[in-house]
Amino acid sequence: MDKKYTIKDIAKLAGVSKGTVDRVLHKRGKVSPLALEKVNEVLKVIDYEPNLIARNLKNNKIYRICIVLPDPKIDPYWLPCLNGIDDARQEFKAYNLVIETFYFNPEKKKSFLKTNETVLGLSPDAVLLAPLFHKETVDVIEEYHSLNIIVNTFNNQVESSFVQCFVGQDLFRSGRIAAKLLDSITDKGQIAIVHIDETYKNAIHMQEKERGFRNYFEEKENSEYTITTLKLKNPNVEISFNNFLNENPDVSGIFITTSKAYQIAKIISAFKHKKIRVVGYDLVDENVSYLNQGVIDFMIHQNQKRQAYLGITSLVEYFLFHKEIPEMILLPIDIVNAENAEYYIE
């Protein structure tokens, strides 16, 4: 086993006092250039690594990180995030950290604002935020910044110079991938881009997915597709989409930009006289069921669990280990079908 060197051991090897070694290791107090050179030479030879856990336990500072998350009871898309948060909490439980989660109703701006007001009152060191309402999110981020509270965002990107790090996928590219998938399994006809239940006008994640999707076909020469955008809202999704199908009999493909592809799949599964190809997002239970039945052809997995985990750990490593927080952490765009779905489901 590798020898564990103490300050006393290092002092003896370098021919200096324990106090000098302590000052070098903790970068405090004055040390002569000669003594500094001797200690650093020994540290290099023994490949010394400080006991960061012990160091942080001696530090009385308790870092508080708050996660502001849409309520998974209202939208199950966010449920895997709880596992990612719990993984991060367990990984760093030996440290002086408080990691707390605060929920808001994803359908109500007032709930979003009230939850953030509660978090602001706690004066945390950092916040991990899932932006839904664009204008309100930008305003809230500015408030956090004014109080020197670090903000990371995940899943949805928002334009703000005060965001330290975004964790998620390249949504423009994921839209292009969805387009290529539909192009590979349809010949021609009409393709519908379907947005469901987006309660705010500036839905950046929808816009970026649609922009990427359209960009793919704009670059494709001699495309025989026409592309239509359809915005649906519950409780009228079924009626509105059935009317759309009856009015547009040449529809050959559907791209759903949210996690609610199952609502469209349910309607299409009863639409017996024609096979319509479907690409959507996220492995919620209902989507997986229709994927396995062959109604949905492909799902793009956004890996919410990993997003939440990385959003937290980048903050933790900054506070504890002084690691620089990256401006962006982009996750792979995973394509899931009935053949490989079981490997992505916990």
N, C-alpha and C positions, 0 to 999 in steps of 0.2 A: 504494500500500500504506500501511496505517496505520503511523505512526511508533512505534517502540519506545523509550519513554522510560527512561533510566537514572536512578539516584539523583542523579547529577551534574546531569542535565538538570532534574530536579524541584527540586533545591536552588537552581539558578540562577533558575528561574522564580519560586520563592517568596521568594527573597532571604534564604535561611538556609543554614546549613552542611550538608554531606553527613551529618555525624553526627546532626544534628537530624532530617533526613529518615529516616535509618535507625531512629532511636528511635521515630518515629511509625509507620513501616511495620511494625515488629516489636513495637510496644507494650511497649517496655522503657526504663527510665530516665526521667528528668524532662525535660519539655518545657514551656516557658512557654505560657500560653493563647494569646498573640498568635501565636507561632510555629506552634502546633498549628492555629490557624485558617488561617494562610497556606498551610501544607502541604496541609490538607484541601481548601481551595479549588482549589488547583492539581490535586490528584488528581481532584476532581470534574470540572473542565474537560477534562482529558485522558482521562477515563474509564479511569483506571489500574487494571490488573489485575496482581496479583503473579504472578511465575513460580513456581507452586506446586511444579512438578517440581524446579526448582533448589533451592528452599527445603528440600524434603524429602530430597533427596540429601545436603544438607549436614548434615541431622539424622542422628546416628548411631543413633537408635532404630530397631530392626527390629521390625515388628509381626508377630506370629505368629497366624494364624487357622487353626483346625482344624475340618474338617468330619467329623462322625460319621454314616456313611451305611450303610444295609443293603447287603450285598454284591450287586451286580447280576448276578453269576454264579449266584446262588441265586434271586433274584427280578428278572427283566429289567425290571420296572416302573421300577426306579431307574436304568437305563442312561442315559436322556437327561440325568440330573443331571450326569454326567461332562462332557458338552458345555457345560453351563451353568457348571460350575466352571472348565473350561478357558478359556471366554470371559472370565470375570472375571480369571483369572490373566494372560491375554494383555493385557487392557486396562490392567492396572496393573503390568506387568512392569518399568517404569522406576522404580518406587518401592521403598522398603525394606520389602518384604513377603515373608513366607513363608506360602503357602497350601497346606496339606497335607490329604489325605483319609485317613480311617481307616475300615475296614470291619468290620461285625459280621454274624453270622448272624441273619437276621430271624426265625428259628424258635427261637432259644435265648436266654433271658434272661441266662444266664451269659456268653455271648459279648458281649452288649450291655454288661454291667457291666465285663467285662475290658477291652474296647476303651476305654471311658470312663476306666478306671483308668490306662491307658497315656497317654491325653491329659492327664489331671490331672497326671501326673508330669512333663509337658513345660511346665507353667505357661504356657499360651498367653495372649494378650491377649483372645481371644474364641473362641467355639465356635458353629458352626452345627450344629444337632442335628435329626435326623429321629426324633421320638418314636414308639416302637412299644409299649413296655411301660409302662403308665401309672404305676404306683407306683414302679417303678425309675427312670423318667425324672424324676419329681418329686424323688426322693432325690438323683439325680445333679446336677440343676440346683441344688439347695441346696448341694451340695459346691462346685460352680463358684462360686456366689455368695460363699461363705465365703472364697474365695481371690481375690475381686475380678475374676473372669473373666466377661466379658459373654457372655450366651447369647441367640442367636436360634434360633427353631424354624421348621420349614417342613413343609408337607404335612399333618401332623396337629397339631391344636391341643391343648395341655395346660394345665390350670388351674394357674398358678404366678405369683405376683407378681414372681418373680425373672427371668422371661422378658422380655427387652428388646423383642423384636419377633417377631410371627408373620407368616410369608409363606405364603399359600395361597388357598383359595377359601372362600366361605361355604357350608359343607357342608349346613347346614339348607336353604338356598335351592336348592342343587344337587339335594337330594332332592325338593323341590317341583317343580323343573323336570322331573326324571325322571318324576314322577307325571303331570304335565301332558302329557308326550310320550306315555306309555302311554294316557292317557285319550283322546288325539286319534286313536289308531289302533286302539283296541278299543271294543267296544260295551258289554259287560257280562261277568259271570263272576267267576272267582277270579284274583287277582293274587298272585304269590309274591314276597316279598322274600328274596333268597338271599344269605347270607353264607358265604364260602368260606375255609377255612384261617386263621381268626383264632385265634392261639395264646394270646391273653390276654383276660381277661373284660372288662376296662374299655376296650374298643375304641371310643374316643370318636368317631372318624371314621365308623364304621359306625352307631353310635347316632344321630349327628346326621343322617346321610343318611336313615335309617329314620324318624326323628322328623319331618323335613321332608316325606317321602313320605306318611306317614300324615296329617300335618296338612292337606295339600292335599285329600285325599278326605274328611276330617272336615268341612272347610268347604264341600264340594260338596253342594248340596241334591239329594235323591232319587237318591243314588248307587246303582247296581245292582251294585256290586263288593263282594266280600268279600276281605279281605287277610290273608294268612298269612305268617309269618316262618319261614324254613327255614335251619338252620345245618348246613353240610356240611363234611366234613373229608376230605382225601386220606389214604389211597388209595381211600376208599369213596364218592367223589362220584358216580360213574356209577351204582353200584348203588342208592345212597340216592335219587338224583334220579329214576331210572327207577321205583322203587317209589312215589315221591311222585306221579308223573304217572299211573301206573296206578290209584292210589287216589283221584285228584282229576281226573276226566276233563273238568271244566269250566274248567280253567286256561286263561286266554286271554292272560295277560301275565306276564313275568318281569322283575324288577328285580334286577340283580346289583350289589352295593355295592363290589366289589373289581375288580382288573384281570384277574380270571380268568373273565370272561364266556365265553371260548372253550370252557371245559370244559362249560358248560351248552349252548352253541351246538352243540357236537359231538353231544350227545345229542338235542337237538331236531331237528337236520338228518336224523336217522334216524327221527324220529317223524312218519311220512308222512301219517297220516289227519287231521291237524289243524294249522292254522297258528297258532303261538304267537308273540306279539310279544315282542321282547327289547330292553331298554335296559341298558347297562352303562357301565363306565368304562375309559378309557385306550387309547391307540393302540399297544399291543404288537402284534407281527407277526401272531400268531394271531387276535387280535380283528379286525384290519383285514381279514384273509382272509375271515372269516365275515361281516363287514360288507359286503364287496364281493359276496359270494354271496347276500346278502339274508336270511341267517339272523338276523343281528343288525340291528335297525332303526336304532338310534341309539347313539352313544357320547358320553359327556361327557368332554371333554379337560381334564385337570387341569394340563397344561403344567409338568411336573416340571423341565424344563430352565430355564425362566424363574424358577421358584420358587427353585432353587438359586442362580442368578445374582443375583437380587435380595437373597437372604439374605446373600450375601457382600458385594455392593457397598454395601449400607447400612452394614455394619461398616467397610469400607474408607474410605468417605467420612466416617465419624465420626472415624476415627483421623487421616486425612490432611488433611481439609478442615474438620473440626469441625462437620460437619452433624449436626443432631439425628436420632437414630434414631427412625423412626415406630413407634408401638405395634403397628400392623397394616398389612400390605400385602396387599390382596385383589385377586386376579386375576379377569379375566372368566371366566364359565362358558360355554365354547364347546361348541356342539352340532354333532356331526359325523355325517354319513351317507355313503352310498356316492357321492353326487354331489360332495361337497366334501372327502373324506378326503385326496386327493392333495396338497391345499394345506397340510395340517398335517404331512405326513410328510417328513422330511429325507432 
